Amino acid sequence: MEQVTTQGGATGDDTRQPEQDRPWHPHFDLRGRTAIVFGAGSSGSRISNGEAAARAYALAGAAVAAVDVDASEAERVAEEITVSGGVAIAIRADVTDEAQVQDAVRVATVQLGGLDILHNNVGVARRGSVLELGLEAWDASVRLNLTSAYLTARHVLPGMLESGRGAIINVSSTASIRDTGYTYPAYNATKAGVNQLTVSLALTYAARGIRANAVLPGLIDTPLVSQQITSDPDALAARHAASPTGRMGTPWDVANVSVFLASDAASYVNGVCLPVDGGLSARCL
């Protein structure tokens, strides 16, 4: 019962909904800001959480660096933003490789003139108990889900500290705070780690103009749910029914909250791990 992403950010709803066809809140103004989105691509025809975030930041006025391990996906998302009238560049990088993260931040900083927003949207849900999950798979989960957020913050923070402002948005999961009905301890543990990394960043740098918050998606309708959790139609229908709203959320639900957290409308919101789950985490198990 969680949002699942990959390094390609492959999560999404059924269509890439045109920006002009969905509501927006104009007071969440990001004009003059720059954002770097790690995991901005999508796998297949459906939009991902990362792509939705990149497009939402651009729609709010930010210049965006779309970063993905799949260069063609980074380029596609950047092109869609520019075609829609926004400013975007594409960067290929593997977030588990510090040298590539450092280079991506350098390129984005030079080409966009600095970075104001860091959005981390990578992760993988590997199923299996601790007896079933090998050490190699465990280590890979830790590096992709948790270490990547450390690496991106490590290399984006110096520029934010120099400018005296910045917003970090880490995409976590409701699996970080409660049982979800699935056995994936590596996912539970690493996403919980993302939450506490977020809190540490928030408290360490608050007095220097930098805020850090985490978004905890719940049941989000994504293609990787079918790939990593279940492809059974009845099980997918049950996921919709499990939400208090009667439906799973969409990547736009996650993206819109992310834009709020990046904007001045959230200037006093810091160190928060915010569920975006239709109320699911408030419901007793």
N, C-alpha and C positions, 0 to 999 in steps of 0.2 A: 504494500500500500504506500507507494512512494513514486516519486519522479525519478526516472532513470536516464542518465545521459552517458554519452561516450565522449572520447576525445574529439570526435567530430561533432559533438553536440547533438547527436541524432535522436531528437525527441520531437514530437509535433502533433498538430491536429490534422484534419483531413485535407485541408487545402491551404495554400499560401494566400491568406485573405488580404486583398489590397488595403493599403493603409487608409485610403479615403473612405472605405466601407465600414470602418470600425470607429467607435467613439474615442475621443481623446480629451485630455484636460490641459488646455493651453497654459495654465499657470505653472505647470511643471516644465519650466523653461530652461533648456540646457544650451541655449545659443551662447557661443563663445567658449564652450567646454569641449574637451576631447575625451574619448572613451576607447579603451582597448578591451576587446571581448575575446577571451580565450575559449575555444570550442564554439565558434560561430557558424560552423557548417551544419549540414544535414545529410542524412543517408536516405536517399530516395526522394519521392515526390512530396513528402509532407514536411511542413516547417518544423524546425527544432526550437527548443528553448533558447539556445544560443543565437540562432538566426533571428528569432522574435525579439530578443533583447537588443541585438545590433540594430535592427530596423527601428525599434522603438526609441532607442537613444537618438538615432538620426532624425526621426520624425519630430523629436522634441528639440532638435536644433544642434545636437552635438556632431562633431566630426568623429568618425569611427574607424578604428583599425580592427578589421575582421581577421582573427587569427585562427587557423585550423591546421591539423596535421595533414589534411587533404588540401593541397594547393588549389585544386580546381573548385572546391567548395568555398574556400576563402574568397577566391576571385568572383565566383557567382554571386555571393552575398554582397560583396563590395559593389559589384556592377548594378545589382538591383537597387541598392541605396542611391548610387549616382544617377541612375536612370530616373529615379523618383525625385531628383532634385537635391539630394543630400551630398555630403562629402565623405568619402570612404576610401581606404586603401586595403589591399589584401596582403597578408603575410602568412607564409607557411612556417609552422614551428611545432615541434613535439614538446609538450609541456613537461615531460619527464626528463628532458635534457637541459641542464642549466645553461649551457652555452647557447642553445637555440632560443631559450626564453630571454636571456640577456640580449641577444641580437635582435629579437623581435621588439623588445622594449626600446632598444636604441633606434631602430628604424622608425618605429611609430613616433617616438619623441622628436626625431629630426624632421620627419615629413609632416607631422601635425602640429609641431611647435609646442610640445609638452603633453603631459597626460594628467587629466583631472579625475578620471573614473577608471577603476579596475573592476572588471566583471569576470569572475571565474565560473565556468559552466562545464567543466569536464568531470567525468566519473564513469564508473562501471559497477554493475551489481553482479558479483560472482556468487552463484548459489552453491550451497554445500556447507555442512557443519564443519567444525574444526577437525573432525576425524576424516572428513571427506576432502577438504580443501588442502592441497599441498602447499608447502612453504613457498614455492616459486609463485603460485597464484596469489597467496597472501601478500607477499612482498610487492607483486605487481599492482595489487589493489591499493596498498598503502602509498606507493609512489604516484599512481595516477590520481587517486581520489584526494589525498592529503598533502603529500610532498609538493605536488604541483602548485597548490595554493601558497605554500611557503615560498617556493621559487619565484612566482610571479610577484608576490608582495615584496620580497627581498630586492627585486630589481626595479619595481615601479616606485617604491617608497622614497628613494633618494630625491627623485624629481619632485614628488609631491611635497616633501619636507622643504625643499628649496623654494617652491612657490608659495608655501604656507596654506595649501588647501588640497583636499582630495577626498574621494569617496570610494570605498572598497565594498563591493557586493559579492559575497560568496554564495553560490547555490549549493545548499545542503539537501536535506530530506527529512520528512517526518520520521523516517526510519532511524534518525539520530536520537530521537527522544522517546520512542515507544515501539512496542512490538507491532509488526505489520502483517503477521501471518505467514511470512516467508522466512526461510532459514538462510541467511547470508551474513554471518557474523563479521566478515571483513568489511562489508558495506556499512553495517550498523556502526562498527567501531571507527572507521575512517570518517564517516560523516559526522559522528559525534566529535571527532577530533577537529574537523573543520569548524564546528560551532565554537569550540574553546579557543582555537587559533583566532577566530574572528573577535571573540571577547578580549583576548590578549592584545590584539592590534588596536582595538577600540580604546582600551584604557591606556595603553602605552603612548598613543599619539594624539589623543583628544585635545590636549592643551596646545598642540601645534597645528590645529586646523584640519585634522584628518579624522574622518568618521569611518567605521567599519560595521557592517551589518550582514547578517546571513538571511537568506530566503529558504524556507523549508517547504518545498512543494509536497503535496500529498498525492492523491490519485489524479495524475495528469494523463490525458489521452495521447499516447505517444507510440510511434512504431516500434521502439525498442522494448516496450512492455511486451509486445508479441514475441520479440526476439529473445529477451532475457528473462521474462517472467512467465508468461503463458500466451499461447495462441488459440486456446480453446474458446470458441464463441460464447459458451455458457459462462466460462470463467471471466471473460471480458465484460459480459453483461452484469455479472455479479460485482465487478469493480465499480461500474456505474452505479449500481443499486446501493453499494456500500457507502457512497458519499451521502452526507446529510442533505445535499442539494439534489440528489437523484441523478447526478451526472458527474463524470470526471471533468476536471478543469482543462484548459487549453494553454499552450505556451504563451499566449497573449496575457493570460491572467498572471503568470509569473513575470513577464516582461514589464507590464504596467506597474507592478509593485516595485520592480527594480528601478524604473525611471523615477518613481516617487522617492525612493531611498537615495538616489543620486542627486536629487534636486534640492534647492534651497528650501522647498516646502518641508523637507525632513531635516532641517539644520540642527534640531535638538534631539534627533533620533540617532542613538549611538550604542553599539554593543548589544543590539537586539537580534534574537533568533526568531524570525517571524514566520509562523506557519501560513502557507497559502494553500488551504486544503478544504475549503467549504465548511469548516467546523469539525472535521474528522478528528483532529487531535484533542478536541474538547469532549469527545464522546467517550464514555466508559467502555472498556474492552468487554 
